[in-house]
């Protein structure tokens, strides 16, 4: 059988290691953020998800799921899957 994904409007924000962006993500997620700077040129945002801790790299999107959960999505996958809703 074939299935089609139901149309769902989501909220998302893109992660960049810039102070204004980090503040916006913190407000969006209503949580303190954990950013790993072990490789300063490649910061990683750690996100607690329903499946455990996942990592978002710069440019990845943080998606708010239908149950209020958050998870990262690679930029190319996000842009192929979602479009701006009016």
PyMOL Python script that loads the backbone (N, CA, C, O; Angstrom):
from pymol import cmd

cmd.read_pdbstr("""\
ATOM      1  N   UNK A   1       0.847  -1.179   0.000  1.00  0.00           N
ATOM      2  CA  UNK A   1       0.000   0.000   0.000  1.00  0.00           C
ATOM      3  C   UNK A   1       0.885   1.232   0.000  1.00  0.00           C
ATOM      4  O   UNK A   1       2.035   1.197   0.436  1.00  0.00           O
ATOM      5  N   UNK A   2       0.331   2.302  -0.490  1.00  0.00           N
ATOM      6  CA  UNK A   2       1.030   3.584  -0.484  1.00  0.00           C
ATOM      7  C   UNK A   2       0.314   4.510   0.475  1.00  0.00           C
ATOM      8  O   UNK A   2      -0.904   4.438   0.637  1.00  0.00           O
ATOM      9  N   UNK A   3       1.085   5.386   1.113  1.00  0.00           N
ATOM     10  CA  UNK A   3       0.524   6.345   2.067  1.00  0.00           C
ATOM     11  C   UNK A   3       1.044   7.734   1.759  1.00  0.00           C
ATOM     12  O   UNK A   3       2.158   7.900   1.263  1.00  0.00           O
ATOM     13  N   UNK A   4       0.233   8.721   2.058  1.00  0.00           N
ATOM     14  CA  UNK A   4       0.617  10.113   1.900  1.00  0.00           C
ATOM     15  C   UNK A   4       0.637  10.755   3.274  1.00  0.00           C
ATOM     16  O   UNK A   4      -0.262  10.525   4.082  1.00  0.00           O
ATOM     17  N   UNK A   5       1.640  11.547   3.540  1.00  0.00           N
ATOM     18  CA  UNK A   5       1.749  12.247   4.811  1.00  0.00           C
ATOM     19  C   UNK A   5       0.646  13.305   4.892  1.00  0.00           C
ATOM     20  O   UNK A   5       0.438  14.075   3.955  1.00  0.00           O
ATOM     21  N   UNK A   6      -0.056  13.329   6.026  1.00  0.00           N
ATOM     22  CA  UNK A   6      -1.103  14.324   6.224  1.00  0.00           C
ATOM     23  C   UNK A   6      -0.484  15.710   6.264  1.00  0.00           C
ATOM     24  O   UNK A   6       0.595  15.892   6.828  1.00  0.00           O
ATOM     25  N   UNK A   7      -1.151  16.684   5.674  1.00  0.00           N
ATOM     26  CA  UNK A   7      -0.607  18.048   5.748  1.00  0.00           C
ATOM     27  C   UNK A   7      -0.711  18.582   7.176  1.00  0.00           C
ATOM     28  O   UNK A   7      -1.794  18.639   7.758  1.00  0.00           O
ATOM     29  N   UNK A   8       0.416  18.964   7.713  1.00  0.00           N
ATOM     30  CA  UNK A   8       0.478  19.498   9.072  1.00  0.00           C
ATOM     31  C   UNK A   8       1.325  20.760   9.043  1.00  0.00           C
ATOM     32  O   UNK A   8       2.417  20.767   8.474  1.00  0.00           O
ATOM     33  N   UNK A   9       0.828  21.820   9.650  1.00  0.00           N
ATOM     34  CA  UNK A   9       1.611  23.042   9.764  1.00  0.00           C
ATOM     35  C   UNK A   9       2.474  22.919  11.011  1.00  0.00           C
ATOM     36  O   UNK A   9       1.978  22.623  12.098  1.00  0.00           O
ATOM     37  N   UNK A  10       3.775  23.149  10.838  1.00  0.00           N
ATOM     38  CA  UNK A  10       4.716  23.016  11.955  1.00  0.00           C
ATOM     39  C   UNK A  10       5.353  24.372  12.250  1.00  0.00           C
ATOM     40  O   UNK A  10       5.296  25.294  11.436  1.00  0.00           O
ATOM     41  N   UNK A  11       5.952  24.470  13.417  1.00  0.00           N
ATOM     42  CA  UNK A  11       6.773  25.626  13.749  1.00  0.00           C
ATOM     43  C   UNK A  11       8.216  25.159  13.738  1.00  0.00           C
ATOM     44  O   UNK A  11       8.520  24.050  14.177  1.00  0.00           O
ATOM     45  N   UNK A  12       9.101  26.002  13.237  1.00  0.00           N
ATOM     46  CA  UNK A  12      10.513  25.639  13.181  1.00  0.00           C
ATOM     47  C   UNK A  12      11.366  26.898  13.210  1.00  0.00           C
ATOM     48  O   UNK A  12      10.907  27.999  12.903  1.00  0.00           O
ATOM     49  N   UNK A  13      12.622  26.697  13.588  1.00  0.00           N
ATOM     50  CA  UNK A  13      13.592  27.788  13.604  1.00  0.00           C
ATOM     51  C   UNK A  13      14.929  27.207  13.192  1.00  0.00           C
ATOM     52  O   UNK A  13      15.248  26.066  13.527  1.00  0.00           O
ATOM     53  N   UNK A  14      15.716  27.997  12.459  1.00  0.00           N
ATOM     54  CA  UNK A  14      17.004  27.511  11.988  1.00  0.00           C
ATOM     55  C   UNK A  14      18.097  27.887  12.987  1.00  0.00           C
ATOM     56  O   UNK A  14      18.102  28.994  13.526  1.00  0.00           O
ATOM     57  N   UNK A  15      19.022  26.955  13.228  1.00  0.00           N
ATOM     58  CA  UNK A  15      20.092  27.144  14.200  1.00  0.00           C
ATOM     59  C   UNK A  15      21.327  27.754  13.554  1.00  0.00           C
ATOM     60  O   UNK A  15      21.891  27.209  12.605  1.00  0.00           O
ATOM     61  N   UNK A  16      21.732  28.900  14.094  1.00  0.00           N
ATOM     62  CA  UNK A  16      23.005  29.523  13.774  1.00  0.00           C
ATOM     63  C   UNK A  16      23.643  29.927  15.084  1.00  0.00           C
ATOM     64  O   UNK A  16      22.948  30.311  16.025  1.00  0.00           O
ATOM     65  N   UNK A  17      24.951  29.843  15.154  1.00  0.00           N
ATOM     66  CA  UNK A  17      25.686  30.174  16.376  1.00  0.00           C
ATOM     67  C   UNK A  17      25.890  31.691  16.461  1.00  0.00           C
ATOM     68  O   UNK A  17      27.012  32.192  16.389  1.00  0.00           O
ATOM     69  N   UNK A  18      24.787  32.393  16.613  1.00  0.00           N
ATOM     70  CA  UNK A  18      24.777  33.845  16.765  1.00  0.00           C
ATOM     71  C   UNK A  18      23.912  34.145  17.973  1.00  0.00           C
ATOM     72  O   UNK A  18      22.887  33.495  18.181  1.00  0.00           O
ATOM     73  N   UNK A  19      24.311  35.117  18.767  1.00  0.00           N
ATOM     74  CA  UNK A  19      23.633  35.368  20.038  1.00  0.00           C
ATOM     75  C   UNK A  19      22.136  35.603  19.872  1.00  0.00           C
ATOM     76  O   UNK A  19      21.352  35.066  20.655  1.00  0.00           O
ATOM     77  N   UNK A  20      21.711  36.385  18.882  1.00  0.00           N
ATOM     78  CA  UNK A  20      20.276  36.656  18.704  1.00  0.00           C
ATOM     79  C   UNK A  20      19.538  35.372  18.338  1.00  0.00           C
ATOM     80  O   UNK A  20      18.426  35.137  18.811  1.00  0.00           O
ATOM     81  N   UNK A  21      20.150  34.545  17.502  1.00  0.00           N
ATOM     82  CA  UNK A  21      19.526  33.278  17.106  1.00  0.00           C
ATOM     83  C   UNK A  21      19.413  32.342  18.299  1.00  0.00           C
ATOM     84  O   UNK A  21      18.384  31.692  18.486  1.00  0.00           O
ATOM     85  N   UNK A  22      20.457  32.270  19.101  1.00  0.00           N
ATOM     86  CA  UNK A  22      20.436  31.393  20.278  1.00  0.00           C
ATOM     87  C   UNK A  22      19.340  31.834  21.246  1.00  0.00           C
ATOM     88  O   UNK A  22      18.645  30.996  21.820  1.00  0.00           O
ATOM     89  N   UNK A  23      19.184  33.141  21.426  1.00  0.00           N
ATOM     90  CA  UNK A  23      18.106  33.651  22.298  1.00  0.00           C
ATOM     91  C   UNK A  23      16.736  33.312  21.721  1.00  0.00           C
ATOM     92  O   UNK A  23      15.822  32.961  22.467  1.00  0.00           O
ATOM     93  N   UNK A  24      16.584  33.411  20.406  1.00  0.00           N
ATOM     94  CA  UNK A  24      15.306  33.077  19.766  1.00  0.00           C
ATOM     95  C   UNK A  24      14.992  31.586  19.911  1.00  0.00           C
ATOM     96  O   UNK A  24      13.845  31.215  20.161  1.00  0.00           O
ATOM     97  N   UNK A  25      15.994  30.744  19.757  1.00  0.00           N
ATOM     98  CA  UNK A  25      15.777  29.301  19.914  1.00  0.00           C
ATOM     99  C   UNK A  25      15.418  28.982  21.356  1.00  0.00           C
ATOM    100  O   UNK A  25      14.537  28.163  21.618  1.00  0.00           O
ATOM    101  N   UNK A  26      16.102  29.629  22.289  1.00  0.00           N
ATOM    102  CA  UNK A  26      15.817  29.411  23.711  1.00  0.00           C
ATOM    103  C   UNK A  26      14.363  29.781  24.017  1.00  0.00           C
ATOM    104  O   UNK A  26      13.684  29.051  24.740  1.00  0.00           O
ATOM    105  N   UNK A  27      13.882  30.893  23.483  1.00  0.00           N
ATOM    106  CA  UNK A  27      12.487  31.295  23.686  1.00  0.00           C
ATOM    107  C   UNK A  27      11.535  30.332  22.972  1.00  0.00           C
ATOM    108  O   UNK A  27      10.495  29.972  23.524  1.00  0.00           O
ATOM    109  N   UNK A  28      11.881  29.914  21.757  1.00  0.00           N
ATOM    110  CA  UNK A  28      11.061  28.994  20.972  1.00  0.00           C
ATOM    111  C   UNK A  28      10.874  27.669  21.706  1.00  0.00           C
ATOM    112  O   UNK A  28       9.772  27.122  21.750  1.00  0.00           O
ATOM    113  N   UNK A  29      11.968  27.160  22.282  1.00  0.00           N
ATOM    114  CA  UNK A  29      11.918  25.872  22.966  1.00  0.00           C
ATOM    115  C   UNK A  29      11.549  26.013  24.439  1.00  0.00           C
ATOM    116  O   UNK A  29      11.255  25.021  25.108  1.00  0.00           O
ATOM    117  N   UNK A  30      11.564  27.244  24.942  1.00  0.00           N
ATOM    118  CA  UNK A  30      11.281  27.503  26.355  1.00  0.00           C
ATOM    119  C   UNK A  30      12.144  26.601  27.238  1.00  0.00           C
ATOM    120  O   UNK A  30      11.653  25.929  28.145  1.00  0.00           O
ATOM    121  N   UNK A  31      13.448  26.611  26.941  1.00  0.00           N
ATOM    122  CA  UNK A  31      14.375  25.737  27.666  1.00  0.00           C
ATOM    123  C   UNK A  31      15.778  26.313  27.603  1.00  0.00           C
ATOM    124  O   UNK A  31      16.104  27.086  26.703  1.00  0.00           O
ATOM    125  N   UNK A  32      16.598  25.933  28.559  1.00  0.00           N
ATOM    126  CA  UNK A  32      18.015  26.274  28.494  1.00  0.00           C
ATOM    127  C   UNK A  32      18.657  25.414  27.412  1.00  0.00           C
ATOM    128  O   UNK A  32      18.303  24.247  27.247  1.00  0.00           O
ATOM    129  N   UNK A  33      19.593  25.990  26.682  1.00  0.00           N
ATOM    130  CA  UNK A  33      20.222  25.277  25.578  1.00  0.00           C
ATOM    131  C   UNK A  33      21.576  24.717  25.996  1.00  0.00           C
ATOM    132  O   UNK A  33      22.272  25.288  26.836  1.00  0.00           O
ATOM    133  N   UNK A  34      21.931  23.600  25.396  1.00  0.00           N
ATOM    134  CA  UNK A  34      23.253  23.017  25.578  1.00  0.00           C
ATOM    135  C   UNK A  34      23.918  23.023  24.207  1.00  0.00           C
ATOM    136  O   UNK A  34      23.484  22.333  23.285  1.00  0.00           O
ATOM    137  N   UNK A  35      24.985  23.821  24.093  1.00  0.00           N
ATOM    138  CA  UNK A  35      25.723  23.900  22.838  1.00  0.00           C
ATOM    139  C   UNK A  35      27.135  23.380  23.087  1.00  0.00           C
ATOM    140  O   UNK A  35      27.835  23.845  23.986  1.00  0.00           O
ATOM    141  N   UNK A  36      27.534  22.416  22.280  1.00  0.00           N
ATOM    142  CA  UNK A  36      28.844  21.782  22.390  1.00  0.00           C
ATOM    143  C   UNK A  36      29.832  22.544  21.507  1.00  0.00           C
ATOM    144  O   UNK A  36      29.669  22.616  20.289  1.00  0.00           O
ATOM    145  N   UNK A  37      30.860  23.111  22.145  1.00  0.00           N
ATOM    146  CA  UNK A  37      31.890  23.864  21.423  1.00  0.00           C
ATOM    147  C   UNK A  37      33.231  23.113  21.406  1.00  0.00           C
ATOM    148  O   UNK A  37      34.284  23.745  21.329  1.00  0.00           O
ATOM    149  N   UNK A  38      33.206  21.788  21.477  1.00  0.00           N
ATOM    150  CA  UNK A  38      34.457  21.018  21.422  1.00  0.00           C
ATOM    151  C   UNK A  38      35.217  21.333  20.140  1.00  0.00           C
ATOM    152  O   UNK A  38      36.446  21.410  20.141  1.00  0.00           O
ATOM    153  N   UNK A  39      34.477  21.515  19.043  1.00  0.00           N
ATOM    154  CA  UNK A  39      35.041  21.987  17.778  1.00  0.00           C
ATOM    155  C   UNK A  39      34.457  23.378  17.547  1.00  0.00           C
ATOM    156  O   UNK A  39      33.353  23.496  17.015  1.00  0.00           O
ATOM    157  N   UNK A  40      35.178  24.438  17.939  1.00  0.00           N
ATOM    158  CA  UNK A  40      34.616  25.796  17.890  1.00  0.00           C
ATOM    159  C   UNK A  40      34.071  26.203  16.514  1.00  0.00           C
ATOM    160  O   UNK A  40      33.134  26.997  16.430  1.00  0.00           O
ATOM    161  N   UNK A  41      34.654  25.662  15.438  1.00  0.00           N
ATOM    162  CA  UNK A  41      34.175  26.016  14.091  1.00  0.00           C
ATOM    163  C   UNK A  41      32.874  25.297  13.737  1.00  0.00           C
ATOM    164  O   UNK A  41      32.201  25.662  12.773  1.00  0.00           O
ATOM    165  N   UNK A  42      32.517  24.264  14.527  1.00  0.00           N
ATOM    166  CA  UNK A  42      31.335  23.457  14.242  1.00  0.00           C
ATOM    167  C   UNK A  42      30.529  23.227  15.527  1.00  0.00           C
ATOM    168  O   UNK A  42      30.485  22.106  16.035  1.00  0.00           O
ATOM    169  N   UNK A  43      29.890  24.286  16.059  1.00  0.00           N
ATOM    170  CA  UNK A  43      29.105  24.098  17.282  1.00  0.00           C
ATOM    171  C   UNK A  43      27.929  23.164  17.040  1.00  0.00           C
ATOM    172  O   UNK A  43      27.374  23.115  15.942  1.00  0.00           O
ATOM    173  N   UNK A  44      27.562  22.429  18.073  1.00  0.00           N
ATOM    174  CA  UNK A  44      26.449  21.479  17.986  1.00  0.00           C
ATOM    175  C   UNK A  44      25.460  21.759  19.098  1.00  0.00           C
ATOM    176  O   UNK A  44      25.824  21.817  20.272  1.00  0.00           O
ATOM    177  N   UNK A  45      24.208  21.932  18.719  1.00  0.00           N
ATOM    178  CA  UNK A  45      23.126  22.156  19.673  1.00  0.00           C
ATOM    179  C   UNK A  45      22.563  20.795  20.058  1.00  0.00           C
ATOM    180  O   UNK A  45      22.121  20.034  19.198  1.00  0.00           O
ATOM    181  N   UNK A  46      22.581  20.494  21.346  1.00  0.00           N
ATOM    182  CA  UNK A  46      22.057  19.213  21.825  1.00  0.00           C
ATOM    183  C   UNK A  46      20.594  19.395  22.219  1.00  0.00           C
ATOM    184  O   UNK A  46      20.245  20.315  22.959  1.00  0.00           O
ATOM    185  N   UNK A  47      19.751  18.507  21.715  1.00  0.00           N
ATOM    186  CA  UNK A  47      18.308  18.609  21.922  1.00  0.00           C
ATOM    187  C   UNK A  47      17.791  17.311  22.523  1.00  0.00           C
ATOM    188  O   UNK A  47      18.015  16.231  21.976  1.00  0.00           O
ATOM    189  N   UNK A  48      17.100  17.424  23.648  1.00  0.00           N
ATOM    190  CA  UNK A  48      16.449  16.245  24.237  1.00  0.00           C
ATOM    191  C   UNK A  48      15.172  15.974  23.465  1.00  0.00           C
ATOM    192  O   UNK A  48      14.283  16.823  23.396  1.00  0.00           O
ATOM    193  N   UNK A  49      15.089  14.780  22.883  1.00  0.00           N
ATOM    194  CA  UNK A  49      13.908  14.402  22.104  1.00  0.00           C
ATOM    195  C   UNK A  49      13.237  13.199  22.766  1.00  0.00           C
ATOM    196  O   UNK A  49      13.724  12.684  23.773  1.00  0.00           O
ATOM    197  N   UNK A  50      12.142  12.766  22.206  1.00  0.00           N
ATOM    198  CA  UNK A  50      11.452  11.587  22.719  1.00  0.00           C
ATOM    199  C   UNK A  50      12.320  10.337  22.558  1.00  0.00           C
ATOM    200  O   UNK A  50      12.138   9.361  23.285  1.00  0.00           O
ATOM    201  N   UNK A  51      13.261  10.361  21.610  1.00  0.00           N
ATOM    202  CA  UNK A  51      14.143   9.218  21.363  1.00  0.00           C
ATOM    203  C   UNK A  51      15.498   9.361  22.047  1.00  0.00           C
ATOM    204  O   UNK A  51      16.354   8.492  21.880  1.00  0.00           O
ATOM    205  N   UNK A  52      15.718  10.421  22.805  1.00  0.00           N
ATOM    206  CA  UNK A  52      17.011  10.667  23.443  1.00  0.00           C
ATOM    207  C   UNK A  52      17.605  11.977  22.940  1.00  0.00           C
ATOM    208  O   UNK A  52      16.925  12.761  22.277  1.00  0.00           O
ATOM    209  N   UNK A  53      18.871  12.206  23.257  1.00  0.00           N
ATOM    210  CA  UNK A  53      19.525  13.449  22.859  1.00  0.00           C
ATOM    211  C   UNK A  53      19.947  13.354  21.396  1.00  0.00           C
ATOM    212  O   UNK A  53      20.585  12.386  20.981  1.00  0.00           O
ATOM    213  N   UNK A  54      19.578  14.380  20.620  1.00  0.00           N
ATOM    214  CA  UNK A  54      19.975  14.474  19.216  1.00  0.00           C
ATOM    215  C   UNK A  54      20.765  15.763  19.044  1.00  0.00           C
ATOM    216  O   UNK A  54      20.696  16.658  19.886  1.00  0.00           O
ATOM    217  N   UNK A  55      21.504  15.854  17.968  1.00  0.00           N
ATOM    218  CA  UNK A  55      22.384  16.994  17.728  1.00  0.00           C
ATOM    219  C   UNK A  55      21.952  17.751  16.481  1.00  0.00           C
ATOM    220  O   UNK A  55      21.645  17.156  15.448  1.00  0.00           O
ATOM    221  N   UNK A  56      21.934  19.086  16.599  1.00  0.00           N
ATOM    222  CA  UNK A  56      21.695  19.953  15.448  1.00  0.00           C
ATOM    223  C   UNK A  56      22.992  20.688  15.142  1.00  0.00           C
ATOM    224  O   UNK A  56      23.618  21.259  16.035  1.00  0.00           O
ATOM    225  N   UNK A  57      23.385  20.670  13.888  1.00  0.00           N
ATOM    226  CA  UNK A  57      24.542  21.425  13.429  1.00  0.00           C
ATOM    227  C   UNK A  57      24.068  22.780  12.927  1.00  0.00           C
ATOM    228  O   UNK A  57      22.878  22.974  12.678  1.00  0.00           O
ATOM    229  N   UNK A  58      24.996  23.717  12.778  1.00  0.00           N
ATOM    230  CA  UNK A  58      24.605  25.018  12.248  1.00  0.00           C
ATOM    231  C   UNK A  58      23.917  24.845  10.903  1.00  0.00           C
ATOM    232  O   UNK A  58      24.365  24.069  10.058  1.00  0.00           O
ATOM    233  N   UNK A  59      22.831  25.572  10.714  1.00  0.00           N
ATOM    234  CA  UNK A  59      22.049  25.485   9.485  1.00  0.00           C
ATOM    235  C   UNK A  59      20.891  24.513   9.585  1.00  0.00           C
ATOM    236  O   UNK A  59      19.940  24.607   8.809  1.00  0.00           O
ATOM    237  N   UNK A  60      20.951  23.577  10.527  1.00  0.00           N
ATOM    238  CA  UNK A  60      19.832  22.648  10.724  1.00  0.00           C
ATOM    239  C   UNK A  60      18.635  23.397  11.301  1.00  0.00           C
ATOM    240  O   UNK A  60      18.785  24.457  11.908  1.00  0.00           O
ATOM    241  N   UNK A  61      17.467  22.839  11.106  1.00  0.00           N
ATOM    242  CA  UNK A  61      16.245  23.412  11.667  1.00  0.00           C
ATOM    243  C   UNK A  61      15.857  22.653  12.927  1.00  0.00           C
ATOM    244  O   UNK A  61      16.103  21.453  13.049  1.00  0.00           O
ATOM    245  N   UNK A  62      15.249  23.371  13.857  1.00  0.00           N
ATOM    246  CA  UNK A  62      14.674  22.778  15.046  1.00  0.00           C
ATOM    247  C   UNK A  62      13.166  22.822  14.829  1.00  0.00           C
ATOM    248  O   UNK A  62      12.589  23.896  14.658  1.00  0.00           O
ATOM    249  N   UNK A  63      12.535  21.662  14.837  1.00  0.00           N
ATOM    250  CA  UNK A  63      11.102  21.546  14.564  1.00  0.00           C
ATOM    251  C   UNK A  63      10.354  21.261  15.859  1.00  0.00           C
ATOM    252  O   UNK A  63      10.785  20.458  16.686  1.00  0.00           O
ATOM    253  N   UNK A  64       9.227  21.937  16.009  1.00  0.00           N
ATOM    254  CA  UNK A  64       8.331  21.637  17.127  1.00  0.00           C
ATOM    255  C   UNK A  64       7.296  20.656  16.595  1.00  0.00           C
ATOM    256  O   UNK A  64       6.538  20.980  15.680  1.00  0.00           O
ATOM    257  N   UNK A  65       7.264  19.460  17.166  1.00  0.00           N
ATOM    258  CA  UNK A  65       6.354  18.415  16.707  1.00  0.00           C
ATOM    259  C   UNK A  65       4.926  18.625  17.169  1.00  0.00           C
ATOM    260  O   UNK A  65       4.635  19.551  17.926  1.00  0.00           O
ATOM    261  N   UNK A  66       4.052  17.771  16.714  1.00  0.00           N
ATOM    262  CA  UNK A  66       2.622  17.893  16.986  1.00  0.00           C
ATOM    263  C   UNK A  66       2.275  17.696  18.464  1.00  0.00           C
ATOM    264  O   UNK A  66       1.191  18.087  18.899  1.00  0.00           O
ATOM    265  N   UNK A  67       3.186  17.091  19.244  1.00  0.00           N
ATOM    266  CA  UNK A  67       2.943  16.903  20.673  1.00  0.00           C
ATOM    267  C   UNK A  67       3.769  17.871  21.515  1.00  0.00           C
ATOM    268  O   UNK A  67       3.905  17.691  22.725  1.00  0.00           O
ATOM    269  N   UNK A  68       4.328  18.912  20.861  1.00  0.00           N
ATOM    270  CA  UNK A  68       5.118  19.897  21.577  1.00  0.00           C
ATOM    271  C   UNK A  68       6.566  19.503  21.782  1.00  0.00           C
ATOM    272  O   UNK A  68       7.311  20.211  22.460  1.00  0.00           O
ATOM    273  N   UNK A  69       6.977  18.380  21.206  1.00  0.00           N
ATOM    274  CA  UNK A  69       8.358  17.918  21.316  1.00  0.00           C
ATOM    275  C   UNK A  69       9.221  18.642  20.276  1.00  0.00           C
ATOM    276  O   UNK A  69       8.696  19.194  19.309  1.00  0.00           O
ATOM    277  N   UNK A  70      10.525  18.640  20.472  1.00  0.00           N
ATOM    278  CA  UNK A  70      11.447  19.292  19.552  1.00  0.00           C
ATOM    279  C   UNK A  70      12.430  18.271  19.012  1.00  0.00           C
ATOM    280  O   UNK A  70      12.813  17.326  19.702  1.00  0.00           O
ATOM    281  N   UNK A  71      12.830  18.476  17.771  1.00  0.00           N
ATOM    282  CA  UNK A  71      13.832  17.609  17.175  1.00  0.00           C
ATOM    283  C   UNK A  71      14.500  18.340  16.015  1.00  0.00           C
ATOM    284  O   UNK A  71      13.891  19.209  15.391  1.00  0.00           O
ATOM    285  N   UNK A  72      15.773  17.981  15.723  1.00  0.00           N
ATOM    286  CA  UNK A  72      16.489  18.646  14.624  1.00  0.00           C
ATOM    287  C   UNK A  72      16.170  18.013  13.278  1.00  0.00           C
ATOM    288  O   UNK A  72      15.765  16.854  13.189  1.00  0.00           O
ATOM    289  N   UNK A  73      16.363  18.803  12.246  1.00  0.00           N
ATOM    290  CA  UNK A  73      16.178  18.330  10.873  1.00  0.00           C
ATOM    291  C   UNK A  73      17.242  18.996  10.005  1.00  0.00           C
ATOM    292  O   UNK A  73      17.410  20.215  10.053  1.00  0.00           O
ATOM    293  N   UNK A  74      17.955  18.206   9.218  1.00  0.00           N
ATOM    294  CA  UNK A  74      18.974  18.744   8.321  1.00  0.00           C
ATOM    295  C   UNK A  74      18.344  19.735   7.347  1.00  0.00           C
ATOM    296  O   UNK A  74      17.207  19.549   6.912  1.00  0.00           O
ATOM    297  N   UNK A  75      19.087  20.788   7.006  1.00  0.00           N
ATOM    298  CA  UNK A  75      18.570  21.861   6.165  1.00  0.00           C
ATOM    299  C   UNK A  75      18.047  21.346   4.830  1.00  0.00           C
ATOM    300  O   UNK A  75      16.963  21.747   4.407  1.00  0.00           O
ATOM    301  N   UNK A  76      18.789  20.468   4.155  1.00  0.00           N
ATOM    302  CA  UNK A  76      18.348  19.998   2.840  1.00  0.00           C
ATOM    303  C   UNK A  76      17.058  19.180   2.925  1.00  0.00           C
ATOM    304  O   UNK A  76      16.190  19.295   2.060  1.00  0.00           O
ATOM    305  N   UNK A  77      16.936  18.364   3.955  1.00  0.00           N
ATOM    306  CA  UNK A  77      15.711  17.571   4.140  1.00  0.00           C
ATOM    307  C   UNK A  77      14.546  18.500   4.467  1.00  0.00           C
ATOM    308  O   UNK A  77      13.450  18.339   3.931  1.00  0.00           O
ATOM    309  N   UNK A  78      14.780  19.464   5.338  1.00  0.00           N
ATOM    310  CA  UNK A  78      13.727  20.410   5.708  1.00  0.00           C
ATOM    311  C   UNK A  78      13.207  21.138   4.459  1.00  0.00           C
ATOM    312  O   UNK A  78      11.998  21.245   4.257  1.00  0.00           O
ATOM    313  N   UNK A  79      14.127  21.634   3.627  1.00  0.00           N
ATOM    314  CA  UNK A  79      13.726  22.405   2.451  1.00  0.00           C
ATOM    315  C   UNK A  79      13.016  21.548   1.408  1.00  0.00           C
ATOM    316  O   UNK A  79      12.224  22.073   0.627  1.00  0.00           O
ATOM    317  N   UNK A  80      13.280  20.245   1.377  1.00  0.00           N
ATOM    318  CA  UNK A  80      12.566  19.345   0.463  1.00  0.00           C
ATOM    319  C   UNK A  80      11.188  18.956   0.998  1.00  0.00           C
ATOM    320  O   UNK A  80      10.294  18.594   0.232  1.00  0.00           O
ATOM    321  N   UNK A  81      11.026  19.035   2.325  1.00  0.00           N
ATOM    322  CA  UNK A  81       9.813  18.536   2.976  1.00  0.00           C
ATOM    323  C   UNK A  81       8.812  19.635   3.282  1.00  0.00           C
ATOM    324  O   UNK A  81       7.605  19.402   3.228  1.00  0.00           O
ATOM    325  N   UNK A  82       9.290  20.824   3.601  1.00  0.00           N
ATOM    326  CA  UNK A  82       8.414  21.891   4.080  1.00  0.00           C
ATOM    327  C   UNK A  82       8.496  23.128   3.200  1.00  0.00           C
ATOM    328  O   UNK A  82       9.500  23.385   2.536  1.00  0.00           O
ATOM    329  N   UNK A  83       7.408  23.884   3.219  1.00  0.00           N
ATOM    330  CA  UNK A  83       7.367  25.196   2.573  1.00  0.00           C
ATOM    331  C   UNK A  83       6.687  26.152   3.525  1.00  0.00           C
ATOM    332  O   UNK A  83       5.989  25.727   4.446  1.00  0.00           O
ATOM    333  N   UNK A  84       6.884  27.432   3.313  1.00  0.00           N
ATOM    334  CA  UNK A  84       6.279  28.445   4.206  1.00  0.00           C
ATOM    335  C   UNK A  84       4.759  28.385   4.084  1.00  0.00           C
ATOM    336  O   UNK A  84       4.208  28.372   2.984  1.00  0.00           O
ATOM    337  N   UNK A  85       4.099  28.348   5.231  1.00  0.00           N
ATOM    338  CA  UNK A  85       2.625  28.331   5.266  1.00  0.00           C
ATOM    339  C   UNK A  85       2.124  29.763   5.452  1.00  0.00           C
ATOM    340  O   UNK A  85       2.734  30.570   6.154  1.00  0.00           O
ATOM    341  N   UNK A  86       1.031  30.044   4.823  1.00  0.00           N
ATOM    342  CA  UNK A  86       0.428  31.383   4.965  1.00  0.00           C
ATOM    343  C   UNK A  86      -0.517  31.428   6.134  1.00  0.00           C
ATOM    344  O   UNK A  86      -1.114  32.470   6.406  1.00  0.00           O
TER     345      UNK A  86
END
""", "prot")
cmd.dss("prot")
cmd.show_as("cartoon", "prot")
cmd.util.cbc("prot")
cmd.orient("prot")
